[in-house]
Amino acid sequence: MRIRHLSSLVIMMMVTFTISCDNAEKDSIRDEARSSLRDIPAGSITPPASTGNALSAAGSVQHYICPNNCQGSGGASAGTCPVCGSEYQHNQAYHTQQAANQGATQSPSTSTTPEPAQNAAGVWHYTCPNGCSGGAGSAGKCASCGGDLAHNTAYHN
């Protein structure tokens, strides 16, 4: 009895598999549809009116844009336009905008020239508290005794 059920099950599976794999008619329909899509002349589709797709929703320029200026297209990376299927093109205006924004937000560099080690009167900015001769322009160690140099307030007078 078990063999009979098993053989019936195998036969039903084979019939189901054979019927479900018969896609010859569907394949011909798909091939016909694909060939009709390829035969569309290049100039027969009018792209949507220019809507300034180079600008994103935030008002900044997109890095990649649709050559047909389709609405809702453009992005941060290369790809295809979701509206017309064209390959995105690089938008040089993106880099121009970034350079302009960086120039506007950067503060001018305020480089201060370091004070000289000695002022016009010959007084050292930092001197040795042990009385060693000489000094330095910045805090550090005494060249004679190795002690820490101290700030000399007389330097600023």
NORCOR-V530735 format. One line per field, one symbol per residue. ss: DSSP state (H for helix, E for strand, - for the rest). psi: psi as a letter, one per 20 degrees, with the letter a starting at -180 (. if undefined). burial: # if it has 24 or more other ideal C-beta (glycine too) atoms within 12 Angstrom, else .. A space follows every 50 residues. Layout:
ss = ???
psi = ???
burial = ???
This chain:
ss = -HHHHHHHHHHHHHHHHHHH---HHHHHHHHHHHHHHH---HHH------ ----E-----E--EEE--------E----E------EEEE-HHHHHHHHH HHHHH------------E-----E-EEE-------E----E------EEE E-HHHH-
psi = hhhggghgggghhgggggghjnjgghghgghggghhhhjpqhjippqqqp jliiprhijrpqhpqpijlqpjrqairqbqpigijqpqqpohhghggghg hhhhipqqpnpppqqqhqahijpqgprpiijqqabrirqbqphgijrpqq pohhhi.
burial = .................................................. ..##......######.###..###.....#....#.##.#..#...... .......................#####.....###............#. .#..#..
